[in-house]
Amino acid sequence: MKYMLLVCGDDTNDASGMAPVEPWVEELGDRGVRQHGHRLALPADAVTVRVRGGEVLRTDGPFAETKEYVAGFDILECDTLEEAIEAAAKHPVATIGAMEVRPFWEDEDAEGEIRRLDAELTDAARAGDVERVVACYARDAEVVEDGRHRRGVEALRKACEAVGPVTREVLEFQVHVDESIAFGHALVRTDGNLLRVTTGYRNVGPRWLIVHEHATEATS
């Protein structure tokens, strides 16, 4: 389960005696608990946006006037809420501010969606359906195969039109998902050629798309 930690500072408290954050980051990173995170600029640099009656209203500063403000965030991968709370309690800012621990909304199967995208690519390649093939890629996708570099879906479309239907068989496929990006490593046989394929994916909202694909001939 993923948890978001909102690191809330308090500008009325003295932070001069606070322990450094780096050891906390390194310790959780080494254990594979902390996925990523970052500090945020001060509230004075924030911009609050509202839309009322079709008009965009912009206000410099935070959403609410308060002593506490969000100073940064961290994303943790923990087995339980208690484990996430324990990690939050060890964050140095917890001694002068507060840590909000909130679970991610768990209604998505990102790995399943990526595997379905790969199956769609396989079916489209076998059918020689160029439009279905290019629909699996982002518009700015880069595809490298045995030294041939193609950038953008138009270049990919021309290459697919020139080749025609391709027999594509995925022998191995491993996926690692990290929020809005993912990486896949596959062993793919295409028309008798055995390729090792590394693929980068990006979540573009309602679906995942391929943004980078690198294929090289597999060697024993």
N, C-alpha and C positions, 0 to 999 in steps of 0.2 A: 504494500500500500504506500502511495506517495503522500507526503505531507508538505504543505507550505508553511514556513516559518516567517511571519512578518516581524521584523526586528524593529521595535518601537522605542525610540529614544525619548528622553525627557530633558528639555533644555533648562529646567529648573534645578537639575541635579548636577553635581560636580563629577565630571568624567575623568579627572586627572589621575585618580587612583585605580581606574579600571584596568584589569588585566588585558593584555593584547589578545586580539581575536585569532591571529594566525595559528597558534597551537590547536585551537578548537577546530579550525578548518582542516588542518593537516591530519589531525587524529581521526575525524569522521571520514575524511577523504580516503585515508589509508584503509579504513574498515569497509569502504564501499557504501557508507550510509548517506553521505552528502553527495548529491548528484551535481548541483551547481548552485550559484547564487551570486549576488553582487551588492555593493553599496549603492545607495541612491544619493543624488544631489540634495542639498538642503531644501526645506519647504519653500523658501523664498524663490526658488527656481522653478517651482511647480506652476502648471497652468490648469485651471479647472474649466471644463467645457460643458455647457448645457445647451440644449435646443428647446426653445419655447416658441410655439406658434410658427414653426418653420424657420425661425431666426437663430443663428448660432451665437451664443453668448459666451464670451471668453473672460475669465477672471484670473488675474495673476495671483498665485499663491495656492495654498492647499484648500481642500474641500471645506474644512471646518477649522475655526480658530480653537486651538487646543494646545496644551503644554506638551502633550505626547505627539509624536509624528513618526511615520514609517521611514526608517533610516536605511533599510536594506531588506533583502529577502534571501532565504535559503530553501532549497528543495531537498527533502530527505526521503530515503526509501527505507521504511521500517516495517517490521512484522506487525506491530501493534501501536495503538495510540500511546500507551504507557511508555514504550521505547522512545517515541518521538518527544514526549514530554520530558523524559529524562535527558535527552540530548539538548532540548531547548533550555533546560535548567542549568546546563553547564556552559551556555553561551555567556561571555562576559557582560554583554549589555543587559542580561537579566538582572544583574546586581544594581543597576541604576535606572533601568527602564522596564520594558515588558516584552514578552515574546508571545505572539498569537500563533497557536498551532491549529491548523485547519486541514482536514483531509481533502485530497483531490476528489472531484466528482467522478466516480467510477462507473461510467456507462459506455465505455469505448473499448474496442478490441483492436488496437492499433496494429499488432502483429498479424492478426487475422485479415485485416483490410489490406495490408501489404502483400500477404500471400495470395489473396484473391486478385490483387492487381497483377501479380506475376503470372497467375493462371490465365488471366485475360490476355496478357501479352503473348503467352504461349499459343492460345487459341487463335488470336488475331494473326500471328506470324504464320501459323500452319494454313490459315485460310487465305493468306495473301491480302488481307484487308488492311490497306495502308492507313486509312483514317482511324481504325480502331487501334492500330499500333501506336501512331503518334499521339493519340489521346491519352496514352499511358505516361507521357512525358510532359514536363513543364516547358513553356515556350522558350525558355533560355537554357534548356538542357544541353549538356555536353556529353558526347558519346565518343569514346576512343576504343577502337578495335584494331589490334595488330598494327598500331602506329597511325592508322587513319583517324583523323580528328574531324568531328562534325559538331558544329555549334548551332543550336536552335532547331526547332521542329521542321522548318522548311528544308534545311539541309538533310535532316533525317528522312523527311518525306521523299525527297528525290532519290536517296539511297535505297529506300524500301521499294520504290516503284521500279528501280533498275534491277533489283534482285528477284522480286516476285515472292511466291510462297516459300517458306522456310520451315523445315522440320525442326522443331525445338523440343528437346527433352531435358527436364531439370532432374539431375541425378542427386544433387545435394543442395540444400538451401538453409542457411542460417541467417537469422534476423536479429539485430539489436536495435531497440527503439529507445530514444531519449527525447521525450516531450515532442517538439515539432520537427525533429529530424530523426532519421534512421539510416542504418547501414545494413546491407545484405551481402553475403558471400555465398556464391553458388558454383557448382560444377555443372556445366550445361553442354549438351551435345547438339550441334546444329549441322544437319546434312553431312554427317560423318566426321565433323571436326569437334574435338573436345576442348572446351574453353573454361578458364577460370574467370568468373565475372564478379567484380566488386561494384556494388550499386549504392548510390546515395539517394535518399528520398527526403521530400519535404512535405509537411502537412500544410496544404493551402486552404484549409477551412473544412469544407465538407468531404474532402478526399485527400489521399496521398498521391503524389506524382514523383516520377523519376527526375532528378535534377543532374545526376552524373552517373555515367556507366563506363566502366573500364573492363575490357575483355582481352585476355591474352591466351595464347595456346597453352594448354595444360601439359606439364612435363612430369614424368614419373619421378 
